[in-house]
Amino acid sequence: MWLIIVFALIYFIYKYVYIPLLFWDKKNVPHESPIPIFGNVFGFVTGKESNIEINDRIYKMYPNDM
């Protein structure tokens, strides 16, 4: 029984946490690699960056793609 629960949990994490992070990779769109669960806003969640700083950092990563 516990083995089924562990495999179900691993499948859930893979399908609903990891697979969505590959969305832009599949479409060949340049982007910053996201962190699972937090995405690209980990600095905002921890209070190290403001929302504007995050957007500015990502914008400056790809200056020729706009």
All heavy atoms as a GROMACS GRO file, in nm:
protein
  565
    1MET      N    1   0.082  -0.121   0.000
    1MET     CA    2   0.000   0.000   0.000
    1MET      C    3   0.085   0.126   0.000
    1MET      O    4   0.057   0.219  -0.073
    1MET     CB    5  -0.093  -0.006   0.123
    1MET     CG    6  -0.180   0.114   0.136
    1MET     SD    7  -0.298   0.119   0.000
    1MET     CE    8  -0.393   0.256   0.045
    2TRP      N    9   0.189   0.128   0.085
    2TRP     CA   10   0.275   0.246   0.091
    2TRP      C   11   0.350   0.268  -0.039
    2TRP      O   12   0.376   0.382  -0.078
    2TRP     CB   13   0.374   0.235   0.207
    2TRP     CG   14   0.306   0.253   0.339
    2TRP    CD1   15   0.275   0.156   0.428
    2TRP    CD2   16   0.258   0.375   0.392
    2TRP    NE1   17   0.210   0.210   0.535
    2TRP    CE2   18   0.198   0.347   0.516
    2TRP    CE3   19   0.258   0.507   0.349
    2TRP    CZ2   20   0.141   0.443   0.596
    2TRP    CZ3   21   0.200   0.604   0.429
    2TRP    CH2   22   0.143   0.572   0.550
    3LEU      N   23   0.385   0.160  -0.105
    3LEU     CA   24   0.457   0.168  -0.231
    3LEU      C   25   0.371   0.237  -0.338
    3LEU      O   26   0.420   0.320  -0.414
    3LEU     CB   27   0.500   0.029  -0.277
    3LEU     CG   28   0.595   0.022  -0.394
    3LEU    CD1   29   0.724   0.095  -0.360
    3LEU    CD2   30   0.624  -0.122  -0.428
    4ILE      N   31   0.244   0.205  -0.341
    4ILE     CA   32   0.152   0.269  -0.436
    4ILE      C   33   0.140   0.418  -0.407
    4ILE      O   34   0.141   0.501  -0.498
    4ILE     CB   35   0.014   0.200  -0.431
    4ILE    CG1   36   0.026   0.057  -0.481
    4ILE    CG2   37  -0.088   0.277  -0.513
    4ILE    CD1   38  -0.098  -0.027  -0.460
    5ILE      N   39   0.132   0.454  -0.280
    5ILE     CA   40   0.122   0.595  -0.242
    5ILE      C   41   0.249   0.670  -0.280
    5ILE      O   42   0.242   0.782  -0.332
    5ILE     CB   43   0.093   0.608  -0.091
    5ILE    CG1   44  -0.046   0.553  -0.061
    5ILE    CG2   45   0.105   0.752  -0.045
    5ILE    CD1   46  -0.079   0.543   0.085
    6VAL      N   47   0.364   0.610  -0.260
    6VAL     CA   48   0.491   0.675  -0.296
    6VAL      C   49   0.500   0.696  -0.446
    6VAL      O   50   0.536   0.804  -0.493
    6VAL     CB   51   0.611   0.592  -0.244
    6VAL    CG1   52   0.742   0.641  -0.303
    6VAL    CG2   53   0.616   0.594  -0.093
    7PHE      N   54   0.465   0.594  -0.524
    7PHE     CA   55   0.469   0.609  -0.670
    7PHE      C   56   0.368   0.711  -0.719
    7PHE      O   57   0.394   0.787  -0.812
    7PHE     CB   58   0.449   0.475  -0.739
    7PHE     CG   59   0.572   0.390  -0.743
    7PHE    CD1   60   0.570   0.262  -0.692
    7PHE    CD2   61   0.690   0.439  -0.796
    7PHE    CE1   62   0.684   0.184  -0.694
    7PHE    CE2   63   0.804   0.362  -0.799
    7PHE     CZ   64   0.801   0.234  -0.748
    8ALA      N   65   0.250   0.714  -0.657
    8ALA     CA   66   0.149   0.813  -0.694
    8ALA      C   67   0.198   0.954  -0.663
    8ALA      O   68   0.177   1.047  -0.741
    8ALA     CB   69   0.018   0.784  -0.621
    9LEU      N   70   0.265   0.971  -0.551
    9LEU     CA   71   0.318   1.102  -0.514
    9LEU      C   72   0.428   1.146  -0.611
    9LEU      O   73   0.431   1.262  -0.654
    9LEU     CB   74   0.372   1.098  -0.372
    9LEU     CG   75   0.425   1.229  -0.314
    9LEU    CD1   76   0.314   1.332  -0.310
    9LEU    CD2   77   0.482   1.206  -0.177
   10ILE      N   78   0.516   1.054  -0.647
   10ILE     CA   79   0.623   1.086  -0.744
   10ILE      C   80   0.562   1.123  -0.878
   10ILE      O   81   0.604   1.221  -0.942
   10ILE     CB   82   0.720   0.967  -0.757
   10ILE    CG1   83   0.802   0.953  -0.628
   10ILE    CG2   84   0.812   0.985  -0.877
   10ILE    CD1   85   0.885   0.826  -0.621
   11TYR      N   86   0.461   1.049  -0.922
   11TYR     CA   87   0.395   1.080  -1.049
   11TYR      C   88   0.328   1.217  -1.043
   11TYR      O   89   0.337   1.295  -1.137
   11TYR     CB   90   0.292   0.971  -1.081
   11TYR     CG   91   0.212   1.002  -1.205
   11TYR    CD1   92   0.268   0.987  -1.331
   11TYR    CD2   93   0.081   1.048  -1.196
   11TYR    CE1   94   0.195   1.017  -1.444
   11TYR    CE2   95   0.008   1.078  -1.308
   11TYR     CZ   96   0.065   1.061  -1.432
   11TYR     OH   97  -0.007   1.091  -1.545
   12PHE      N   98   0.260   1.246  -0.933
   12PHE     CA   99   0.194   1.376  -0.916
   12PHE      C  100   0.295   1.491  -0.924
   12PHE      O  101   0.272   1.590  -0.992
   12PHE     CB  102   0.119   1.379  -0.783
   12PHE     CG  103   0.062   1.513  -0.750
   12PHE    CD1  104  -0.055   1.556  -0.810
   12PHE    CD2  105   0.125   1.598  -0.661
   12PHE    CE1  106  -0.108   1.680  -0.782
   12PHE    CE2  107   0.073   1.723  -0.631
   12PHE     CZ  108  -0.045   1.764  -0.693
   13ILE      N  109   0.405   1.478  -0.854
   13ILE     CA  110   0.509   1.582  -0.856
   13ILE      C  111   0.565   1.599  -0.996
   13ILE      O  112   0.583   1.711  -1.043
   13ILE     CB  113   0.620   1.549  -0.754
   13ILE    CG1  114   0.566   1.565  -0.612
   13ILE    CG2  115   0.742   1.639  -0.775
   13ILE    CD1  116   0.658   1.514  -0.505
   14TYR      N  117   0.592   1.489  -1.064
   14TYR     CA  118   0.646   1.497  -1.200
   14TYR      C  119   0.548   1.562  -1.295
   14TYR      O  120   0.583   1.651  -1.370
   14TYR     CB  121   0.681   1.356  -1.248
   14TYR     CG  122   0.733   1.352  -1.389
   14TYR    CD1  123   0.863   1.393  -1.418
   14TYR    CD2  124   0.653   1.310  -1.494
   14TYR    CE1  125   0.911   1.391  -1.548
   14TYR    CE2  126   0.700   1.307  -1.623
   14TYR     CZ  127   0.830   1.348  -1.649
   14TYR     OH  128   0.876   1.346  -1.778
   15LYS      N  129   0.423   1.520  -1.290
   15LYS     CA  130   0.323   1.569  -1.386
   15LYS      C  131   0.278   1.713  -1.360
   15LYS      O  132   0.262   1.791  -1.453
   15LYS     CB  133   0.202   1.477  -1.384
   15LYS     CG  134   0.096   1.517  -1.485
   15LYS     CD  135  -0.013   1.414  -1.494
   15LYS     CE  136  -0.126   1.461  -1.580
   15LYS     NZ  137  -0.113   1.427  -1.718
   16TYR      N  138   0.260   1.749  -1.235
   16TYR     CA  139   0.203   1.880  -1.204
   16TYR      C  140   0.303   1.985  -1.156
   16TYR      O  141   0.266   2.101  -1.142
   16TYR     CB  142   0.090   1.865  -1.102
   16TYR     CG  143  -0.027   1.788  -1.158
   16TYR    CD1  144  -0.049   1.656  -1.121
   16TYR    CD2  145  -0.111   1.846  -1.250
   16TYR    CE1  146  -0.154   1.586  -1.174
   16TYR    CE2  147  -0.217   1.776  -1.305
   16TYR     CZ  148  -0.238   1.646  -1.266
   16TYR     OH  149  -0.342   1.575  -1.319
   17VAL      N  150   0.427   1.944  -1.130
   17VAL     CA  151   0.528   2.041  -1.087
   17VAL      C  152   0.638   2.052  -1.192
   17VAL      O  153   0.676   2.162  -1.232
   17VAL     CB  154   0.588   2.003  -0.949
   17VAL    CG1  155   0.701   2.097  -0.912
   17VAL    CG2  156   0.480   2.006  -0.843
   18TYR      N  157   0.691   1.941  -1.239
   18TYR     CA  158   0.806   1.945  -1.330
   18TYR      C  159   0.765   1.968  -1.476
   18TYR      O  160   0.826   2.051  -1.543
   18TYR     CB  161   0.885   1.814  -1.320
   18TYR     CG  162   1.007   1.812  -1.406
   18TYR    CD1  163   1.117   1.891  -1.375
   18TYR    CD2  164   1.012   1.735  -1.521
   18TYR    CE1  165   1.229   1.892  -1.455
   18TYR    CE2  166   1.123   1.735  -1.601
   18TYR     CZ  167   1.232   1.814  -1.568
   18TYR     OH  168   1.341   1.814  -1.649
   19ILE      N  169   0.666   1.901  -1.528
   19ILE     CA  170   0.625   1.913  -1.668
   19ILE      C  171   0.586   2.057  -1.705
   19ILE      O  172   0.628   2.106  -1.809
   19ILE     CB  173   0.512   1.814  -1.702
   19ILE    CG1  174   0.563   1.671  -1.692
   19ILE    CG2  175   0.453   1.841  -1.840
   19ILE    CD1  176   0.660   1.630  -1.799
   20PRO      N  177   0.509   2.129  -1.623
   20PRO     CA  178   0.477   2.268  -1.660
   20PRO      C  179   0.600   2.359  -1.672
   20PRO      O  180   0.597   2.458  -1.743
   20PRO     CB  181   0.385   2.316  -1.548
   20PRO     CG  182   0.324   2.192  -1.496
   20PRO     CD  183   0.430   2.087  -1.507
   21LEU      N  184   0.709   2.324  -1.605
   21LEU     CA  185   0.830   2.405  -1.614
   21LEU      C  186   0.896   2.394  -1.751
   21LEU      O  187   0.978   2.477  -1.787
   21LEU     CB  188   0.930   2.363  -1.506
   21LEU     CG  189   0.884   2.381  -1.362
   21LEU    CD1  190   0.991   2.331  -1.266
   21LEU    CD2  191   0.852   2.526  -1.333
   22LEU      N  192   0.859   2.295  -1.828
   22LEU     CA  193   0.916   2.274  -1.960
   22LEU      C  194   0.834   2.338  -2.072
   22LEU      O  195   0.866   2.322  -2.189
   22LEU     CB  196   0.929   2.123  -1.987
   22LEU     CG  197   1.013   2.045  -1.886
   22LEU    CD1  198   1.008   1.897  -1.920
   22LEU    CD2  199   1.155   2.096  -1.884
   23PHE      N  200   0.730   2.411  -2.037
   23PHE     CA  201   0.640   2.469  -2.137
   23PHE      C  202   0.714   2.554  -2.239
   23PHE      O  203   0.698   2.536  -2.360
   23PHE     CB  204   0.532   2.552  -2.067
   23PHE     CG  205   0.434   2.616  -2.161
   23PHE    CD1  206   0.330   2.542  -2.212
   23PHE    CD2  207   0.447   2.748  -2.198
   23PHE    CE1  208   0.239   2.599  -2.299
   23PHE    CE2  209   0.357   2.806  -2.285
   23PHE     CZ  210   0.253   2.731  -2.336
   24TRP      N  211   0.795   2.648  -2.194
   24TRP     CA  212   0.864   2.739  -2.286
   24TRP      C  213   0.979   2.670  -2.358
   24TRP      O  214   1.013   2.707  -2.470
   24TRP     CB  215   0.911   2.863  -2.214
   24TRP     CG  216   0.798   2.944  -2.161
   24TRP    CD1  217   0.768   2.968  -2.031
   24TRP    CD2  218   0.696   3.010  -2.237
   24TRP    NE1  219   0.654   3.044  -2.021
   24TRP    CE2  220   0.608   3.071  -2.145
   24TRP    CE3  221   0.671   3.023  -2.372
   24TRP    CZ2  222   0.497   3.144  -2.187
   24TRP    CZ3  223   0.560   3.095  -2.412
   24TRP    CH2  224   0.475   3.155  -2.320
   25ASP      N  225   1.039   2.569  -2.296
   25ASP     CA  226   1.142   2.491  -2.364
   25ASP      C  227   1.085   2.422  -2.488
   25ASP      O  228   1.148   2.419  -2.593
   25ASP     CB  229   1.202   2.385  -2.272
   25ASP     CG  230   1.301   2.442  -2.173
   25ASP    OD1  231   1.360   2.547  -2.203
   25ASP    OD2  232   1.319   2.380  -2.067
   26LYS      N  233   0.967   2.365  -2.474
   26LYS     CA  234   0.904   2.295  -2.586
   26LYS      C  235   0.871   2.389  -2.701
   26LYS      O  236   0.868   2.347  -2.816
   26LYS     CB  237   0.776   2.226  -2.539
   26LYS     CG  238   0.801   2.111  -2.446
   26LYS     CD  239   0.671   2.050  -2.400
   26LYS     CE  240   0.694   1.941  -2.300
   26LYS     NZ  241   0.568   1.886  -2.248
   27LYS      N  242   0.847   2.516  -2.671
   27LYS     CA  243   0.813   2.614  -2.773
   27LYS      C  244   0.935   2.694  -2.822
   27LYS      O  245   0.920   2.787  -2.899
   27LYS     CB  246   0.706   2.708  -2.720
   27LYS     CG  247   0.578   2.633  -2.684
   27LYS     CD  248   0.464   2.725  -2.662
   27LYS     CE  249   0.339   2.650  -2.627
   27LYS     NZ  250   0.288   2.565  -2.730
   28ASN      N  251   1.053   2.657  -2.773
   28ASN     CA  252   1.180   2.722  -2.810
   28ASN      C  253   1.179   2.873  -2.785
   28ASN      O  254   1.228   2.951  -2.866
   28ASN     CB  255   1.215   2.693  -2.956
   28ASN     CG  256   1.246   2.548  -2.979
   28ASN    OD1  257   1.308   2.483  -2.895
   28ASN    ND2  258   1.203   2.495  -3.091
   29VAL      N  259   1.123   2.913  -2.673
   29VAL     CA  260   1.120   3.052  -2.633
   29VAL      C  261   1.232   3.074  -2.531
   29VAL      O  262   1.240   3.000  -2.432
   29VAL     CB  263   0.984   3.089  -2.570
   29VAL    CG1  264   0.986   3.231  -2.516
   29VAL    CG2  265   0.874   3.071  -2.672
   30PRO      N  266   1.321   3.172  -2.552
   30PRO     CA  267   1.427   3.197  -2.454
   30PRO      C  268   1.366   3.244  -2.321
   30PRO      O  269   1.276   3.328  -2.319
   30PRO     CB  270   1.512   3.306  -2.518
   30PRO     CG  271   1.430   3.365  -2.625
   30PRO     CD  272   1.328   3.265  -2.665
   31HIS      N  273   1.416   3.188  -2.212
   31HIS     CA  274   1.362   3.221  -2.081
   31HIS      C  275   1.461   3.183  -1.972
   31HIS      O  276   1.555   3.108  -1.995
   31HIS     CB  277   1.230   3.147  -2.057
   31HIS     CG  278   1.246   2.999  -2.047
   31HIS    ND1  279   1.271   2.921  -2.157
   31HIS    CD2  280   1.244   2.916  -1.942
   31HIS    CE1  281   1.283   2.795  -2.119
   31HIS    NE2  282   1.267   2.790  -1.987
   32GLU      N  283   1.439   3.235  -1.856
   32GLU     CA  284   1.518   3.198  -1.739
   32GLU      C  285   1.464   3.066  -1.686
   32GLU      O  286   1.343   3.046  -1.677
   32GLU     CB  287   1.503   3.307  -1.632
   32GLU     CG  288   1.580   3.279  -1.507
   32GLU     CD  289   1.561   3.387  -1.404
   32GLU    OE1  290   1.458   3.455  -1.405
   32GLU    OE2  291   1.651   3.402  -1.321
   33SER      N  292   1.552   2.974  -1.652
   33SER     CA  293   1.508   2.844  -1.602
   33SER      C  294   1.438   2.861  -1.467
   33SER      O  295   1.496   2.915  -1.373
   33SER     CB  296   1.626   2.750  -1.586
   33SER     OG  297   1.684   2.726  -1.711
   34PRO      N  298   1.314   2.813  -1.456
   34PRO     CA  299   1.241   2.828  -1.331
   34PRO      C  300   1.281   2.726  -1.226
   34PRO      O  301   1.332   2.619  -1.257
   34PRO     CB  302   1.096   2.808  -1.373
   34PRO     CG  303   1.104   2.724  -1.494
   34PRO     CD  304   1.232   2.758  -1.562
   35ILE      N  305   1.256   2.760  -1.101
   35ILE     CA  306   1.278   2.670  -0.988
   35ILE      C  307   1.144   2.601  -0.960
   35ILE      O  308   1.041   2.668  -0.955
   35ILE     CB  309   1.323   2.750  -0.864
   35ILE    CG1  310   1.454   2.820  -0.892
   35ILE    CG2  311   1.335   2.660  -0.742
   35ILE    CD1  312   1.494   2.919  -0.784
   36PRO      N  313   1.143   2.468  -0.940
   36PRO     CA  314   1.015   2.402  -0.911
   36PRO      C  315   0.941   2.468  -0.795
   36PRO      O  316   1.000   2.510  -0.698
   36PRO     CB  317   1.057   2.259  -0.876
   36PRO     CG  318   1.186   2.240  -0.948
   36PRO     CD  319   1.254   2.374  -0.946
   37ILE      N  320   0.812   2.477  -0.809
   37ILE     CA  321   0.715   2.536  -0.717
   37ILE      C  322   0.721   2.689  -0.718
   37ILE      O  323   0.618   2.754  -0.723
   37ILE     CB  324   0.728   2.482  -0.573
   37ILE    CG1  325   0.704   2.331  -0.573
   37ILE    CG2  326   0.631   2.552  -0.479
   37ILE    CD1  327   0.725   2.264  -0.441
   38PHE      N  328   0.839   2.752  -0.718
   38PHE     CA  329   0.850   2.897  -0.712
   38PHE      C  330   0.858   2.963  -0.849
   38PHE      O  331   0.833   3.083  -0.861
   38PHE     CB  332   0.973   2.938  -0.630
   38PHE     CG  333   0.964   2.898  -0.487
   38PHE    CD1  334   1.039   2.793  -0.439
   38PHE    CD2  335   0.880   2.964  -0.401
   38PHE    CE1  336   1.031   2.755  -0.306
   38PHE    CE2  337   0.871   2.928  -0.268
   38PHE     CZ  338   0.947   2.822  -0.221
   39GLY      N  339   0.898   2.891  -0.951
   39GLY     CA  340   0.913   2.951  -1.083
   39GLY      C  341   1.029   3.048  -1.085
   39GLY      O  342   1.138   3.018  -1.037
   40ASN      N  343   1.006   3.167  -1.141
   40ASN     CA  344   1.110   3.269  -1.150
   40ASN      C  345   1.100   3.374  -1.040
   40ASN      O  346   1.171   3.474  -1.043
   40ASN     CB  347   1.103   3.340  -1.286
   40ASN     CG  348   1.134   3.246  -1.399
   40ASN    OD1  349   1.203   3.147  -1.381
   40ASN    ND2  350   1.082   3.276  -1.515
   41VAL      N  351   1.011   3.355  -0.945
   41VAL     CA  352   0.987   3.457  -0.843
   41VAL      C  353   1.040   3.416  -0.706
   41VAL      O  354   0.991   3.464  -0.604
   41VAL     CB  355   0.838   3.494  -0.835
   41VAL    CG1  356   0.791   3.560  -0.962
   41VAL    CG2  357   0.754   3.373  -0.802
   42PHE      N  358   1.139   3.331  -0.700
   42PHE     CA  359   1.194   3.289  -0.571
   42PHE      C  360   1.251   3.407  -0.493
   42PHE      O  361   1.233   3.415  -0.372
   42PHE     CB  362   1.302   3.182  -0.592
   42PHE     CG  363   1.357   3.128  -0.463
   42PHE    CD1  364   1.281   3.044  -0.385
   42PHE    CD2  365   1.483   3.163  -0.418
   42PHE    CE1  366   1.329   2.993  -0.266
   42PHE    CE2  367   1.533   3.114  -0.300
   42PHE     CZ  368   1.456   3.029  -0.223
   43GLY      N  369   1.316   3.501  -0.562
   43GLY     CA  370   1.368   3.620  -0.496
   43GLY      C  371   1.258   3.705  -0.436
   43GLY      O  372   1.275   3.765  -0.329
   44PHE      N  373   1.143   3.710  -0.501
   44PHE     CA  374   1.029   3.786  -0.450
   44PHE      C  375   0.970   3.717  -0.327
   44PHE      O  376   0.936   3.782  -0.228
   44PHE     CB  377   0.923   3.800  -0.559
   44PHE     CG  378   0.802   3.876  -0.516
   44PHE    CD1  379   0.808   4.013  -0.500
   44PHE    CD2  380   0.683   3.811  -0.491
   44PHE    CE1  381   0.695   4.085  -0.460
   44PHE    CE2  382   0.571   3.880  -0.452
   44PHE     CZ  383   0.577   4.018  -0.436
   45VAL      N  384   0.959   3.585  -0.333
   45VAL     CA  385   0.901   3.508  -0.222
   45VAL      C  386   0.989   3.520  -0.097
   45VAL      O  387   0.938   3.532   0.014
   45VAL     CB  388   0.883   3.360  -0.262
   45VAL    CG1  389   0.842   3.275  -0.144
   45VAL    CG2  390   0.781   3.348  -0.373
   46THR      N  391   1.120   3.521  -0.116
   46THR     CA  392   1.212   3.531  -0.002
   46THR      C  393   1.237   3.675   0.040
   46THR      O  394   1.304   3.699   0.139
   46THR     CB  395   1.346   3.464  -0.034
   46THR    OG1  396   1.404   3.525  -0.149
   46THR    CG2  397   1.328   3.315  -0.059
   47GLY      N  398   1.186   3.772  -0.036
   47GLY     CA  399   1.202   3.912  -0.002
   47GLY      C  400   1.334   3.974  -0.045
   47GLY      O  401   1.369   4.083  -0.002
   48LYS      N  402   1.409   3.905  -0.131
   48LYS     CA  403   1.538   3.957  -0.176
   48LYS      C  404   1.526   4.049  -0.296
   48LYS      O  405   1.614   4.129  -0.322
   48LYS     CB  406   1.632   3.841  -0.209
   48LYS     CG  407   1.668   3.759  -0.088
   48LYS     CD  408   1.762   3.646  -0.124
   48LYS     CE  409   1.797   3.568   0.002
   48LYS     NZ  410   1.888   3.458  -0.027
   49GLU      N  411   1.417   4.036  -0.373
   49GLU     CA  412   1.396   4.119  -0.492
   49GLU      C  413   1.251   4.165  -0.496
   49GLU      O  414   1.162   4.094  -0.450
   49GLU     CB  415   1.421   4.037  -0.620
   49GLU     CG  416   1.564   4.005  -0.650
   49GLU     CD  417   1.576   3.930  -0.781
   49GLU    OE1  418   1.522   3.820  -0.792
   49GLU    OE2  419   1.639   3.984  -0.872
   50SER      N  420   1.231   4.280  -0.555
   50SER     CA  421   1.094   4.325  -0.578
   50SER      C  422   1.048   4.270  -0.713
   50SER      O  423   1.128   4.220  -0.792
   50SER     CB  424   1.086   4.478  -0.580
   50SER     OG  425   1.148   4.529  -0.696
   51ASN      N  426   0.920   4.280  -0.737
   51ASN     CA  427   0.864   4.232  -0.863
   51ASN      C  428   0.925   4.307  -0.982
   51ASN      O  429   0.953   4.248  -1.086
   51ASN     CB  430   0.712   4.248  -0.860
   51ASN     CG  431   0.643   4.167  -0.966
   51ASN    OD1  432   0.703   4.077  -1.023
   51ASN    ND2  433   0.518   4.198  -0.991
   52ILE      N  434   0.947   4.435  -0.967
   52ILE     CA  435   1.006   4.516  -1.074
   52ILE      C  436   1.150   4.472  -1.101
   52ILE      O  437   1.193   4.465  -1.216
   52ILE     CB  438   0.999   4.665  -1.038
   52ILE    CG1  439   0.852   4.708  -1.034
   52ILE    CG2  440   1.078   4.749  -1.135
   52ILE    CD1  441   0.828   4.845  -0.980
   53GLU      N  442   1.226   4.442  -0.997
   53GLU     CA  443   1.364   4.395  -1.015
   53GLU      C  444   1.370   4.261  -1.088
   53GLU      O  445   1.456   4.239  -1.172
   53GLU     CB  446   1.433   4.382  -0.879
   53GLU     CG  447   1.460   4.514  -0.812
   53GLU     CD  448   1.509   4.498  -0.670
   53GLU    OE1  449   1.469   4.400  -0.602
   53GLU    OE2  450   1.588   4.584  -0.626
   54ILE      N  451   1.276   4.173  -1.058
   54ILE     CA  452   1.272   4.044  -1.126
   54ILE      C  453   1.241   4.064  -1.275
   54ILE      O  454   1.309   4.008  -1.361
   54ILE     CB  455   1.167   3.951  -1.062
   54ILE    CG1  456   1.212   3.912  -0.922
   54ILE    CG2  457   1.142   3.828  -1.148
   54ILE    CD1  458   1.107   3.840  -0.842
   55ASN      N  459   1.142   4.145  -1.305
   55ASN     CA  460   1.107   4.171  -1.445
   55ASN      C  461   1.222   4.239  -1.518
   55ASN      O  462   1.250   4.206  -1.634
   55ASN     CB  463   0.981   4.256  -1.454
   55ASN     CG  464   0.858   4.180  -1.411
   55ASN    OD1  465   0.854   4.059  -1.417
   55ASN    ND2  466   0.759   4.252  -1.364
   56ASP      N  467   1.289   4.332  -1.454
   56ASP     CA  468   1.402   4.402  -1.515
   56ASP      C  469   1.518   4.305  -1.541
   56ASP      O  470   1.580   4.309  -1.647
   56ASP     CB  471   1.448   4.516  -1.424
   56ASP     CG  472   1.550   4.604  -1.491
   56ASP    OD1  473   1.527   4.644  -1.608
   56ASP    OD2  474   1.653   4.634  -1.426
   57ARG      N  475   1.546   4.218  -1.446
   57ARG     CA  476   1.654   4.119  -1.462
   57ARG      C  477   1.626   4.026  -1.579
   57ARG      O  478   1.714   4.002  -1.663
   57ARG     CB  479   1.671   4.039  -1.333
   57ARG     CG  480   1.773   3.928  -1.342
   57ARG     CD  481   1.793   3.857  -1.209
   57ARG     NE  482   1.672   3.826  -1.136
   57ARG     CZ  483   1.598   3.717  -1.156
   57ARG    NH1  484   1.632   3.629  -1.246
   57ARG    NH2  485   1.491   3.696  -1.083
   58ILE      N  486   1.504   3.976  -1.588
   58ILE     CA  487   1.469   3.885  -1.698
   58ILE      C  488   1.471   3.959  -1.831
   58ILE      O  489   1.517   3.906  -1.932
   58ILE     CB  490   1.332   3.819  -1.671
   58ILE    CG1  491   1.343   3.728  -1.549
   58ILE    CG2  492   1.285   3.740  -1.792
   58ILE    CD1  493   1.211   3.673  -1.501
   59TYR      N  494   1.424   4.082  -1.833
   59TYR     CA  495   1.424   4.162  -1.956
   59TYR      C  496   1.566   4.185  -2.006
   59TYR      O  497   1.594   4.175  -2.125
   59TYR     CB  498   1.354   4.296  -1.930
   59TYR     CG  499   1.354   4.388  -2.048
   59TYR    CD1  500   1.266   4.368  -2.153
   59TYR    CD2  501   1.441   4.497  -2.055
   59TYR    CE1  502   1.264   4.453  -2.262
   59TYR    CE2  503   1.442   4.581  -2.164
   59TYR     CZ  504   1.353   4.559  -2.267
   59TYR     OH  505   1.353   4.642  -2.376
   60LYS      N  506   1.658   4.212  -1.914
   60LYS     CA  507   1.797   4.239  -1.953
   60LYS      C  508   1.874   4.112  -1.992
   60LYS      O  509   1.978   4.122  -2.054
   60LYS     CB  510   1.870   4.311  -1.839
   60LYS     CG  511   1.823   4.453  -1.822
   60LYS     CD  512   1.893   4.522  -1.709
   60LYS     CE  513   1.842   4.664  -1.695
   60LYS     NZ  514   1.904   4.732  -1.581
   61MET      N  515   1.822   3.995  -1.957
   61MET     CA  516   1.890   3.871  -1.994
   61MET      C  517   1.885   3.848  -2.145
   61MET      O  518   1.973   3.784  -2.201
   61MET     CB  519   1.825   3.751  -1.924
   61MET     CG  520   1.856   3.742  -1.777
   61MET     SD  521   1.768   3.607  -1.698
   61MET     CE  522   1.864   3.469  -1.755
   62TYR      N  523   1.782   3.899  -2.211
   62TYR     CA  524   1.762   3.877  -2.354
   62TYR      C  525   1.736   4.010  -2.424
   62TYR      O  526   1.626   4.034  -2.473
   62TYR     CB  527   1.645   3.780  -2.376
   62TYR     CG  528   1.662   3.652  -2.298
   62TYR    CD1  529   1.594   3.630  -2.180
   62TYR    CD2  530   1.749   3.555  -2.343
   62TYR    CE1  531   1.610   3.513  -2.109
   62TYR    CE2  532   1.767   3.437  -2.272
   62TYR     CZ  533   1.698   3.417  -2.156
   62TYR     OH  534   1.715   3.303  -2.086
   63PRO      N  535   1.838   4.097  -2.436
   63PRO     CA  536   1.816   4.229  -2.492
   63PRO      C  537   1.780   4.229  -2.641
   63PRO      O  538   1.713   4.320  -2.689
   63PRO     CB  539   1.948   4.302  -2.467
   63PRO     CG  540   2.048   4.192  -2.458
   63PRO     CD  541   1.977   4.075  -2.398
   64ASN      N  542   1.822   4.131  -2.715
   64ASN     CA  543   1.799   4.131  -2.860
   64ASN      C  544   1.677   4.052  -2.903
   64ASN      O  545   1.652   4.037  -3.022
   64ASN     CB  546   1.923   4.076  -2.933
   64ASN     CG  547   2.045   4.162  -2.907
   64ASN    OD1  548   2.034   4.283  -2.897
   64ASN    ND2  549   2.159   4.100  -2.897
   65ASP      N  550   1.602   4.000  -2.810
   65ASP     CA  551   1.488   3.916  -2.845
   65ASP      C  552   1.356   3.989  -2.846
   65ASP      O  553   1.252   3.929  -2.867
   65ASP     CB  554   1.480   3.798  -2.746
   65ASP     CG  555   1.594   3.702  -2.765
   65ASP    OD1  556   1.649   3.697  -2.876
   65ASP    OD2  557   1.628   3.633  -2.668
   66MET      N  558   1.355   4.117  -2.824
   66MET     CA  559   1.230   4.193  -2.825
   66MET      C  560   1.209   4.258  -2.956
   66MET      O  561   1.283   4.294  -3.031
   66MET     CB  562   1.229   4.297  -2.715
   66MET     CG  563   1.229   4.234  -2.578
   66MET     SD  564   1.099   4.116  -2.563
   66MET     CE  565   1.014   4.173  -2.426
   0.00000   0.00000   0.00000
